Amino acid sequence: MATEALTLSEITNIAGVADLHAALSERLEAADGAALVVDCSAVRTIDAASLQCLLMARRRAEKAGGGLELRQVSEDFERYVDYVGLRAHLLS
């Protein structure tokens, strides 16, 4: 079953990480082994807590037989991922 993409907001930070976790968990349950799709095009700033949440969702999705696809990754998103050293884990 295909799930609708989750679109990250322009400012994705710890203030919204509980909501991000809940949204990813909900989609993971509905995905039934399909990939979770996250649209990162609007992101201008993202913090380590939010990146950790995405990384945990990727691991959970892979364990369930799916994956996490980050699409339309903004330059700012890429810069933050590189800054914390998670390119190989999130953008591969």
C-alpha positions in Angstrom: 0.0 0.0 0.0 1.5 3.4 -1.0 1.6 6.0 1.6 1.5 9.7 1.0 4.8 11.6 1.2 5.5 13.5 4.4 6.7 17.1 3.7 9.1 18.6 6.2 8.6 22.2 7.2 11.0 25.1 6.4 12.2 25.0 10.0 12.4 21.4 11.3 13.7 21.3 14.8 13.4 19.8 18.3 10.2 21.8 18.9 8.4 19.6 16.4 10.4 16.4 16.7 7.6 14.6 18.7 5.1 15.4 15.8 7.7 14.3 13.3 8.2 11.0 15.1 4.4 10.4 15.3 3.9 11.2 11.6 6.8 8.9 10.6 5.5 6.1 12.9 2.0 6.4 11.5 3.3 6.2 7.9 5.6 3.3 8.8 2.6 1.3 10.1 0.6 2.1 7.0 3.5 1.4 4.6 3.3 -2.4 5.1 6.9 -2.9 3.9 6.9 -0.1 1.3 9.3 2.8 1.4 8.4 5.9 3.4 8.8 9.0 1.3 9.8 12.3 2.9 9.9 15.6 0.8 12.8 17.7 2.0 12.4 20.5 -0.5 11.2 23.2 1.9 13.8 22.6 4.6 16.0 25.7 5.3 17.1 24.6 8.7 17.1 21.2 10.5 18.6 20.2 13.7 20.3 17.1 15.0 17.2 15.8 16.9 15.2 15.9 13.7 18.0 14.2 11.7 18.2 11.5 14.4 14.4 11.0 14.1 14.8 10.5 10.4 17.6 8.1 10.9 15.7 6.1 13.4 12.7 6.0 11.0 15.0 4.7 8.2 16.3 1.9 10.5 12.7 0.9 11.5 11.5 1.0 7.9 14.5 -1.2 6.8 13.8 -3.6 9.6 10.2 -3.9 8.4 11.4 -4.6 4.8 11.0 -1.1 3.4 13.1 2.0 3.5 13.1 5.7 3.8 13.4 7.9 0.6 14.3 11.5 1.1 13.2 13.3 -2.0 13.8 16.8 -3.4 16.5 17.4 -0.8 17.2 21.1 -0.4 20.8 22.4 -0.4 20.3 23.5 3.2 19.2 20.0 4.2 22.2 18.5 2.5 24.5 21.0 4.2 23.2 20.1 7.7 23.4 16.4 6.9 27.0 16.8 5.9 27.8 19.0 8.9 26.7 16.2 11.3 28.3 13.5 9.2 25.2 11.6 8.3 25.3 11.7 4.4 26.2 8.0 4.2 23.3 7.1 6.5 20.5 9.4 5.2 21.3 10.3 1.6 22.6 7.1 0.2 
